[in-house]
Amino acid sequence: MKTLKAEYPWFESLMEAIIVDSKETRRKAKDSNKKSDKLAHLGESDGYMLGRMYLHELKSAATEEGGFDRWVKKFPAMKVFSKNHNFFRSLLISIGKEIKHRGTWDKLVRSLAAAVMSLFDVGTDVYTILYYNSIGEGETATYMAVFVILSLSLQTLLCIVIHRRNRRRMLIEIVGTWTFTKPAFNKWRVLTNAQMQGHEVAPPVSEMMMFKAAEVFAESIPITVLQVYTVLTSTLASE
């Protein structure tokens, strides 16, 4: 850091802006000469601006590598610096990975939203089943209930297959599935890049995708087709 700071006065402020990301660093970034595209012309305030822009690209990109590549594409001076110093790319990608996957309130809210949507989804299914029973469409209601139970059964089976080596964890995952809170845990693990504990047969992202696939193909698609068919047939019958 001391060596690079002596040659590049913006390097320390760049790292500060990325790691600290405070109101102070944001204020200092406003003093930057944003038109500077040569290393020799960059000053301390430019480092704050570059750090803020890296965080912006990191947040919008799907991966840390993608965020870095988009960042250096926008700032030629950083592309030159990265070519001159091989460690720079791996350093920022490593820092970016920690930032992108750390637990934050934003990720907690997004995870809780997944659970709320899951509860809302099953709530609408239950309401629709009761509604069809009340208007004499008992067969349609029965089919809908079967599809909902099939989806939950497949998800329960996935819990058993993935976590069977740890009985306690397996039971926790099953309870989460049947209380419709597991989508929140799945999303949190993916957002925070949770590491496998050793007993799982699939990483968190694969587990989440398998759960979504089970819900889509065993519940969402069949129930949608069933309801469309019921509405069309009832409309034709009334005409």
N, C-alpha and C positions, 0 to 999 in steps of 0.2 A: 504494500500500500504506500509506504514512504517513497519507494523508488518510482512508482508510477505517478504519484502526486507531484513529485519534483519535475517530471517531464510533462505531465498532463494535469493541470490544475482542476479539471472538471471530473476526474475519475473518482475522487473521494465523495464529491457531492452527488455524483451519479449513484454510487453505492448507498449513500445515506438516503436518497430519495426512494430507492427501491426497497430497502430493508425497513426504514422507519415509517415512511409514508404518513407524515403528520401534516397538520395545518401549516406549520412553519415551512416545511419543504415545498408545499404547494404554493405558498406565498412567494418564496424565493424563485420558484420556477417561472413566475410571471415576468421577472426581470431579464429573461433570456433573449438573446439575439437569435430568434428562431430561423433566420435565413442562413445562418452559418452552416456550411457543408464541408468545411475543411478542418482537419484536426488542429492545425496551427491557430485557427481563429476561435476555437471554443474556449470559453471561460468557465468560472465556477458556477454561475447561474445557469449556463447551458447544461451542465451536468444534472442539475435539479430537473430541468425541463425534459431531458432525455430519459431520466429515471421515471418521471411521471408518464411519459409516452410509452415506455416499456411496460409499465403496469397496465396501461390501457390496452395495449395489444395482447398482453398476457390474458387479460380478463375476457376478451372477445374471441380469442383463438381457441380451437378445440384442444390443442396440445401445447406444451411448453416450447417444443421445437418450432411449431408453426408460429407462435407468438414472437419468438426471436427472429425468425426469418422475415416476417412482415415488418418488424421493427427496423432491422438493418437495411431493408429495401427502401424504407422511407428516409433513412438518414445515412447517406453515402459515407460520411465520416466514420460511423460505427462499423460499416462494412470494411473499410480500410483498416481500422484498428483491430477488428477481429482477424483479418488476414495476417496482420503483423504479430499478433499475440494469440497463439493457438489456444491458450487456456480460457480466453474470454468467453467463447461460446458455451463451453461446458460449465463454466462458473455461473453464468446467468441462467442457463437451463436448469441447473441444480437448484439455484435459489428460487427460480420460477416454479419449480415442482413443489417445493416446500410451501410457497405462498399460495399456489393454486389449490393445494389439497389440505391446507390447515383448517381446523374447525373454526367456523365463524357463526355469528348470529344469522347472517344471511342464509347460510347453508342449513342451519337448524330450522329456520322458517320454511325453507323450501322442502325440507324433509317432512315437517309437520303438515305442510300443504298436501303432500302426497298421501298421507294417512287420511286427511279430511276428505280428499277426493275419492279415496277408496270407500270410506264410510258413506259418502253421498251416493256413490254408484250402487252400493248394495241396498241403500235406503230406497232409491228409485226402483230397483228391481223388486223389492218386497212390496212397495206400494202398487206397482203394476200388476204383480201376481194377485194381490188382494182385489184390485179393481176388476181384473178379468173374471175372478171368481164371483164377484158381486153382480156382473152383467150376464152371467150364465155361460161364460167361455171357460169352463173348468178344464177342458183339455189343453187349451193354450197355456193356462196358468200352471198346469202340471208339468208341461214341457219346459216352461221357463224355470221352474223350481229345479227340475232335473239338470238343466244346463248350469245353473248356479252351483249346485252341489257337486257336479262333475268338475267344475273349475276349482273349487276348494279342495276336492279330493286329489286332483293332479298336483296342486300346489303343496298339499300335505305330503304327497309321495316324493316330491322334489326335496322337501325338508329332510325326509328320512334318508333318501339316497345321498344327499350332499353332506349331512351332519351325523350320519349313523355311527361314526367312530367316537362321538362325544354325546352320550345319552342326555346329559343335562342341557347342552346347547340345542340338541335336536328337539327336546320338549319345549324349550323357550321359543324356538322358531315356529313350532306347530301352533302354540298358543297365540303367537303374533299373527299367524295366518288366519286362524279362526276368529280373531278379534279385529281383523282388518287393519292392524297397525304395522304389519310387516313391511308394506311398501315404504314406510318412513325409515325403518332400519336399513332396508336395501339401498335407498337413495343416499342416506347419510354415509354409509360405508363406501359407496362409489364416489361421492363428492369429496370425501376426505382421504381417498386412496387407502382404505384400510387394508392391512396386510393379512394374509391367511395365517391362521393359528396352527396349522399343521394337520388338523383332522378333516378339513374340507376336501372334497374332490373337485371343486370348481371355485375360481376366484369370485369376489363379490359382484363384479360387472357381469360375469356370465350367469351367476345366480339370478340377478335382477332381470336380465333379458329372458331367461327361461320362465320366470314367474309371469312376466308380461305376455310372453307367447302363449302360455297355458291359459291365461285369462282371455286373450283375444280369440284364440281358436276354439276354446271350449265354452265360452260364455258370450262375449261381445258379438261376434259374427253370427252364431246361431240364433241368439235372441233378437238381433236386429232383423235378420231374414224372417224369423217367425212372426214378429210384430208387423212387418210390412205385408206379409202374406195375409195375416188376420185382418188388417185394415182394408186391404184390397178386396178380399172375399166378402167382408161385411158390407162394403160399399156397393159391390156388384149385386149382392143379394137384396139390398134395399132399393136398388134401381129396378 
